[in-house]
Amino acid sequence: MVFSIGLLFIGLILALPAILLGIATLGLALIPMIIFGVILLLIFTAYMGTFGSSVWTIGFMQMTAP
């Protein structure tokens, strides 16, 4: 939960220039927003992949425990 709040806070700070560009002209704001979106997507998928891997590892360890 702390990771999600921190990611949201950082995301809002980094998206601020794109939002201000979006107020001026929409076409100019699409470039940084696409880059920002790809970066957030990569961070989120890495986070979910790590979580899924740890869940499977813990489940396997519990199934094989004596």
Secondary structure, DSSP 4 states (H G I P E B T S, - for coil): -HHHHHHHHHHHHHHHHHHHHHHH-HHHHHHHHHHHHHHHHHHHHHHHHHHHHHHHHHHHHHHH--
